[in-house]
Amino acid sequence: MTPPTAAPPHGLEQLEARVAQDLAWLDLPAKNWLPDTEVNGQPVLPVAIIGAGMGGLATSAALQFLGVRAPIFDRAPAGLEGPWATTARMETLRSPKSLTGPALGKPSLTFRAWFESQFGTDAWEQLDKIPRLQWMDYLRWYRKVLALEVHNQHTLLSVLPRGADGVVQLDLETPDGPRRVLARHVVLATGRDGLGGAWVPPIADNLPRRAWAHSSDEMDYGMLKGKRVGVVGAGASAMDSAATALESGAASVDLLIRRSDIPRVNKGKGAGSPGLTHGHLNLPDAWKWKIRHYINVQQVPPPRGSTLRVSRHENARFNLGTQILDLQWTNDEIRAVTNKGVFRFDFLIFSTGFRIDWSQRPEFAKLAPHVRAWKDRFTHPAGEEDQELADSPDLGPAFELMEKVPGACPGLSRVHVFAYPAALSQGTISGDIPAVSVGAQRIAQGIAGTLYAEDIEWHYDNLQTFEEPEVFGDEWTPAEPPPQEAAT
């Protein structure tokens, strides 16, 4: 018997035709079912999305499938949304290649379909992990094939819920000047640092800003050629930054790792299941906190490939159990005083993660004082202190923000958070590849249901005036009444 041969690549054009056919078979997108809305003569969008990364694209597509227009506004130039082609420095994604990501349950929208259509099934079988820039190419294609409406180079300046007229006002800066957009609901799909930004320890203030960077900063690593570089941390971004510095010709790279050992097991991966994905939302608060806190404490290990990418360089040093006690700037060099001794660097990279900190995001200044965080209503068990969880927004079932003081900010619930800080309330379905489709469909269904309820009188009027006949009266002949019996 002749063994079957791998299917040859058939090209993106054929795949795009398949996408169109799949959507037609599913009768997607649904027709628009919403009334046109205006405020003082200005059109009002049903939904506006801030951020055209993976989460924003998936949410826009999920809403589009439900017949709800949801344009996206992103500050980046077209094709450079999200971190993949800008600040991310990993060679490949951590996630297994088999995960379906933002495909929304449509096989022809998966990365695998996109990859095999160009390179064939043999290449898919040989692929270990998805190259970072290839993932960005896939997201560009996803946007194109679904004809998603994205407005690039639109920088958000302000978000203002206007409770009186039931809209959210967005003020944006564009290449053509200021622009004001009104929407009934707004989704913040702003990524890992979506409600704050990079965090560095206060001790960094001892150094001139030119002497250090955060691993999420956009920078030219070529400037590190010939320099002694320190990297604070041992997570994925630390390894990626260290490796990029080494590959750019750094004289040496010292990783300063506070722990005595690098985490080995990704507990979050072990917890992943459809049960948790769909069940986290309805867990008691104490269980939500307990699970997320445990994963935070255990920490996520750096990928094996990223770590080997560093350790293959002889001028890389892993300094375990090393805690920074002081940073000094002396004679144009950094003196990092640690419990293991003094390190001297020309440049320091902090791979110290992100914090939820509304004060770092002036565009949210009108929201921030009114947002209810978990710390405002939940008392964590003793021994489970966790600043990230305490600062997390307390979100409703459709990812909507809740008021700290009821009535203090009417319309706040029209702003929805589809970004990593939603994890405590909703589970990890809004910031990572494994369950982003579940999250996008949940928020889309929640917003669509809310829009329907808000317009219920209009829909009821339409119901009453609907006059499309299905039966015309010529399908039967009325029967004659039965003969009358004579009276006895």
C-alpha positions in Angstrom: 0.0 0.0 0.0 1.4 3.4 -1.0 1.6 5.7 2.0 -0.4 8.9 1.7 1.6 12.0 0.8 1.3 15.3 2.6 -1.1 17.7 1.1 0.8 20.4 -0.9 0.3 24.1 -0.1 -2.7 25.5 -1.9 -2.0 29.2 -1.3 -3.7 32.0 0.6 -6.2 32.8 -2.2 -7.7 29.4 -1.9 -7.8 29.6 1.9 -9.5 33.0 1.7 -12.1 31.6 -0.6 -12.6 28.8 2.0 -13.1 31.4 4.7 -15.7 33.2 2.7 -17.5 29.9 2.0 -17.4 28.9 5.7 -18.9 32.2 6.7 -21.5 32.0 4.0 -22.5 28.5 5.2 -22.8 29.8 8.7 -24.7 32.9 7.5 -22.1 35.2 9.0 -21.9 38.0 9.6 -25.4 38.6 10.8 -27.3 41.5 9.4 -27.3 44.8 11.3 -30.2 44.8 13.7 -29.6 48.0 15.6 -31.2 51.3 15.2 -29.1 54.2 13.9 -28.3 56.5 16.8 -27.3 60.2 16.9 -26.5 62.7 19.6 -26.9 66.3 18.6 -26.5 65.3 15.0 -23.4 63.2 15.5 -23.6 59.5 14.6 -23.0 57.1 17.6 -21.2 53.8 17.1 -22.7 50.7 18.7 -19.3 49.8 20.0 -15.8 51.3 19.7 -12.7 49.2 20.5 -9.4 50.7 21.7 -6.5 48.5 20.6 -6.0 46.5 17.4 -3.9 43.7 18.9 -5.1 40.1 19.0 -7.7 40.8 21.6 -9.1 43.8 19.8 -9.3 42.0 16.5 -11.0 39.0 18.0 -13.6 41.1 19.8 -14.3 43.2 16.7 -14.7 40.0 14.6 -17.0 38.4 17.3 -19.2 41.5 17.3 -19.2 41.7 13.5 -20.4 38.1 13.4 -23.3 39.1 15.7 -24.3 42.0 13.4 -22.8 44.7 15.6 -20.4 47.2 14.0 -17.3 47.6 16.2 -14.5 49.6 14.6 -11.1 49.6 16.2 -8.8 52.6 17.0 -5.1 52.0 17.5 -2.2 54.4 17.9 0.3 52.3 15.9 0.8 52.4 12.2 -1.0 49.7 10.2 0.6 46.3 10.7 2.5 47.2 13.9 -0.3 46.8 16.4 0.5 45.0 19.6 4.0 44.0 20.8 4.9 41.3 18.2 6.8 43.4 15.7 7.9 46.2 18.1 8.8 45.5 21.7 8.5 41.6 21.9 12.0 40.0 21.5 11.3 36.3 21.8 12.2 34.1 18.8 9.0 32.1 19.0 5.7 32.1 20.9 5.5 30.1 24.2 2.1 28.7 23.3 1.8 25.4 21.5 1.3 25.7 17.8 -1.9 23.7 17.9 -3.9 26.4 19.9 -6.5 28.0 17.8 -6.1 31.6 19.2 -8.6 34.1 17.8 -10.2 31.8 15.2 -13.6 32.0 17.0 -14.3 28.4 16.3 -13.7 28.7 12.6 -11.1 26.1 11.3 -10.2 28.2 8.3 -9.3 31.1 10.5 -6.7 29.3 12.5 -2.9 29.9 12.3 -2.6 26.3 11.2 -4.8 26.8 8.2 -2.9 30.0 7.3 0.4 28.2 7.7 -0.4 25.0 5.8 -2.0 27.0 2.9 1.4 28.5 2.2 4.0 25.9 3.4 2.2 22.6 3.4 1.5 19.9 6.0 5.1 18.6 6.1 6.3 22.0 7.2 3.6 22.1 9.8 4.6 18.7 11.2 8.3 20.0 11.4 7.3 23.3 13.0 8.1 23.4 16.8 6.9 26.7 17.9 5.4 29.6 16.0 8.0 32.3 15.1 7.0 35.6 16.6 7.0 37.7 13.4 5.1 35.0 11.6 2.4 35.3 14.2 2.2 39.0 13.4 1.9 38.1 9.7 -1.0 35.9 10.6 -2.8 38.6 12.6 -2.4 41.0 9.6 -4.0 38.4 7.4 -6.8 37.8 10.0 -7.6 41.5 9.9 -7.6 41.6 6.1 -9.6 38.4 5.4 -12.4 39.5 7.8 -12.3 43.1 6.5 -12.2 44.4 10.1 -12.5 48.2 10.4 -9.3 49.5 11.9 -8.3 53.2 12.2 -4.6 53.4 12.7 -2.5 56.2 14.1 -5.4 57.2 16.4 -4.1 58.0 19.8 -6.6 57.9 22.6 -6.5 61.1 24.7 -9.6 60.8 26.9 -12.5 58.4 27.7 -15.6 60.1 29.2 -18.8 58.2 30.0 -21.7 60.7 29.4 -24.4 59.2 31.5 -27.0 61.8 30.5 -27.1 60.8 26.9 -26.1 57.2 27.2 -22.8 57.4 25.3 -19.1 57.3 25.9 -17.0 60.1 24.4 -13.6 59.3 23.0 -11.2 62.1 22.2 -8.4 61.0 19.8 -5.4 62.5 18.1 -5.1 61.5 14.4 -2.8 62.5 11.5 -5.7 64.7 10.4 -6.0 66.4 13.7 -8.3 65.9 16.8 -11.3 63.6 16.4 -14.2 62.9 18.7 -16.0 59.6 18.5 -19.2 58.7 20.3 -20.1 55.1 21.1 -22.7 53.4 23.2 -20.1 51.0 24.5 -16.3 51.0 24.5 -13.9 48.1 24.8 -10.4 48.6 26.2 -8.4 45.9 24.4 -5.1 47.4 25.5 -3.0 44.4 26.3 -0.7 43.3 29.1 -0.2 46.9 30.4 -3.7 47.9 29.6 -4.6 49.7 32.8 -1.2 50.9 33.8 2.3 50.3 32.5 5.8 49.0 33.1 6.9 48.7 36.7 10.4 49.3 37.9 11.5 49.4 41.5 11.9 52.9 43.0 15.6 52.4 43.4 15.9 53.0 39.6 15.5 56.7 40.4 19.1 56.6 41.6 20.2 56.2 38.0 20.0 58.6 35.0 17.2 57.6 32.7 19.7 57.0 29.8 21.4 54.2 31.8 18.4 51.9 32.1 15.3 50.6 30.3 12.4 48.4 31.0 12.2 45.2 28.9 9.0 46.5 27.3 10.6 49.7 26.0 11.2 50.2 22.4 15.0 50.5 22.0 17.9 49.8 19.7 19.8 46.9 21.3 22.6 47.7 18.9 23.6 50.4 21.4 24.6 47.7 23.9 27.4 46.5 21.7 30.6 46.2 23.8 28.8 47.2 27.0 28.4 45.4 30.3 24.7 44.8 30.7 22.7 43.8 33.8 19.2 42.3 33.5 16.9 42.2 36.6 14.6 39.2 36.6 14.3 35.7 35.3 11.0 35.5 33.4 10.5 35.2 29.7 11.1 38.9 29.0 14.3 38.8 31.0 15.6 36.0 28.9 14.5 37.6 25.7 16.2 40.9 26.6 19.4 39.2 27.8 19.6 37.1 24.6 18.9 40.1 22.4 21.7 42.1 24.2 24.1 39.2 23.8 23.2 38.7 20.1 23.8 42.5 19.6 27.3 42.2 20.8 27.1 43.0 24.5 30.5 42.5 26.3 28.7 40.6 29.0 25.2 40.1 30.5 24.5 39.3 34.1 21.1 38.2 35.1 20.3 39.3 38.7 17.8 36.8 39.9 16.3 37.3 43.4 15.1 33.7 43.7 17.5 30.9 44.6 16.2 28.9 41.7 14.3 29.6 38.4 10.7 28.3 38.4 10.5 25.0 36.6 6.7 24.4 36.2 4.1 26.6 34.5 1.2 26.1 37.0 -1.1 28.2 34.8 -0.7 25.6 32.0 -1.6 22.9 34.4 -4.7 24.7 35.5 -6.0 25.2 31.9 -9.1 23.3 30.9 -12.5 24.1 29.4 -13.9 23.8 32.9 -11.7 26.6 34.2 -12.2 28.6 31.1 -15.9 28.6 31.3 -16.3 28.1 35.1 -13.9 30.8 36.5 -16.5 33.6 36.1 -19.0 31.9 38.4 -16.6 30.7 41.1 -16.9 32.2 44.6 -14.6 35.2 45.0 -12.4 33.4 47.5 -11.7 30.7 44.9 -10.9 33.2 42.2 -8.4 34.9 44.4 -6.9 31.7 45.7 -6.2 30.3 42.2 -4.8 33.5 40.7 -2.7 34.2 43.8 -1.2 30.7 43.7 -0.2 31.1 40.1 1.2 34.6 40.8 3.3 33.3 43.7 4.6 30.3 41.8 5.5 32.5 38.8 5.7 31.4 35.2 9.0 29.9 34.2 10.8 31.3 31.2 10.5 29.1 28.1 13.2 26.5 27.7 14.2 27.8 24.3 14.5 31.4 25.6 16.7 30.2 28.4 19.0 28.2 26.2 19.2 31.2 23.9 21.0 33.0 26.7 23.0 30.2 28.2 24.7 29.3 24.9 26.7 32.5 25.3 29.9 32.2 27.4 29.6 35.8 28.5 26.1 35.3 30.1 26.0 34.7 33.8 23.0 33.5 35.9 23.3 35.1 39.3 20.8 33.2 41.5 19.8 34.4 44.9 21.0 37.9 44.1 19.0 40.8 45.6 19.7 44.4 44.7 20.3 46.5 47.8 21.3 49.7 46.2 22.0 51.3 42.8 24.7 54.0 42.4 25.8 56.0 39.5 29.5 56.7 39.8 32.0 57.7 37.2 29.6 57.0 34.3 28.9 53.4 35.5 26.3 51.6 37.5 27.3 50.1 40.8 24.6 47.5 41.7 25.1 46.6 45.4 23.7 43.2 46.1 23.8 40.6 48.9 26.3 38.8 46.7 28.6 41.7 46.1 28.9 44.7 43.8 28.3 44.4 40.1 29.4 47.1 37.6 27.4 47.8 34.5 27.1 50.2 31.7 23.4 49.6 31.2 20.6 48.0 33.2 17.4 46.4 31.9 14.5 45.9 34.3 12.4 42.9 33.4 10.1 43.5 36.4 6.7 43.2 34.8 3.7 45.5 34.8 1.4 47.1 37.3 -2.2 48.2 37.2 -1.8 51.9 37.8 -4.4 54.2 36.4 -2.2 57.2 37.1 0.2 56.1 34.3 -2.6 56.4 31.8 -3.9 60.0 31.6 -6.4 59.0 29.0 -8.3 57.2 31.8 -8.2 60.1 34.3 -11.9 60.7 34.1 -12.6 57.0 34.9 -10.0 56.1 37.4 -11.4 57.7 40.6 -14.7 55.9 40.1 -13.6 52.4 39.2 -14.3 49.7 41.8 -11.2 47.5 42.3 -11.3 44.1 44.1 -9.6 45.7 47.2 -12.7 48.0 47.5 -15.1 45.1 48.3 -13.1 41.9 48.9 -11.0 41.0 52.0 -8.4 38.5 51.0 -7.5 35.7 53.4 -4.5 36.2 55.7 -1.3 35.2 54.0 -2.6 35.8 50.5 -1.6 39.4 50.0 -1.3 40.2 46.3 -1.1 43.8 45.0 -1.8 42.9 41.4 -5.1 41.2 42.4 -6.0 43.9 44.9 -5.7 46.5 42.2 -7.6 44.5 39.6 -10.8 46.0 38.4 -14.0 44.3 39.7 -15.8 43.5 36.4 -19.3 42.5 35.6 -20.3 39.5 33.4 -19.7 41.4 30.2 -16.3 42.7 31.4 -17.9 46.1 32.3 -16.4 48.4 34.9 -18.3 48.9 38.1 -18.7 52.1 40.1 -16.9 52.3 43.5 -19.7 54.6 44.6 -23.0 53.9 42.9 -24.2 56.9 40.9 -20.9 58.8 41.1 -20.0 58.1 37.4 -23.2 57.3 35.4 -22.4 55.3 32.3 -19.2 53.8 33.6 -20.5 50.3 32.9 -20.5 51.2 29.2 -16.7 50.8 29.4 -15.5 47.2 29.2 -12.0 45.8 29.9 -10.8 43.1 27.5 -7.2 43.0 28.6 -5.0 41.1 31.1 -6.3 42.9 34.2 -9.7 41.2 33.6 -8.1 37.8 34.7 -9.2 37.9 38.3 -12.9 38.6 37.5 -13.2 36.6 34.2 -10.3 34.1 34.1 -7.4 34.2 31.6 -9.6 34.6 28.5 -8.7 38.1 27.5 -4.9 38.4 27.3 -3.4 35.2 26.1 -3.7 32.9 23.0 -5.3 29.8 24.6 -8.8 31.1 25.3 -9.0 34.5 23.6 -11.8 33.3 21.4 -13.9 32.3 24.4 -13.3 35.7 25.9 -14.1 37.6 22.7 -17.3 35.7 22.2 -18.3 36.2 25.8 -17.8 40.0 25.7 -19.5 40.2 22.3 -22.5 38.3 23.4 -22.8 40.3 26.6 -22.6 43.7 24.8 -25.0 42.5 22.1 -27.5 41.4 24.8 -27.1 44.8 26.5 -27.7 46.7 23.3 -30.9 44.8 22.7 -32.2 45.4 26.2 -31.4 49.1 25.9 -33.5 49.3 22.7 -36.3 47.0 23.7 -39.0 49.5 23.0 -37.7 50.1 19.5 -37.4 46.3 18.9 -41.0 45.8 20.2 -42.3 48.5 17.9 -40.5 46.7 15.0 -42.1 43.5 16.1 -45.6 45.0 16.1 -45.1 46.7 12.7 -43.4 43.7 11.0 -45.6 42.7 8.0 -43.6 40.3 5.8 -46.2 37.6 5.0 -45.3 34.0 4.8 -48.8 32.9 4.0 -50.8 34.8 1.4 -54.4 33.3 1.7 -54.3 31.6 -1.7 -52.9 28.4 -0.2 -56.3 26.9 0.7 -60.0 27.1 -0.1 -62.4 27.8 2.8 -64.6 24.8 3.5 -68.4 25.1 3.4 -70.1 24.7 6.7 -71.6 21.3 7.4 -75.3 20.8 6.4 -77.7 22.0 9.0 -79.7 19.2 10.6 -83.5 19.6 10.6 -85.0 20.5 14.0 -86.9 17.7 15.6 
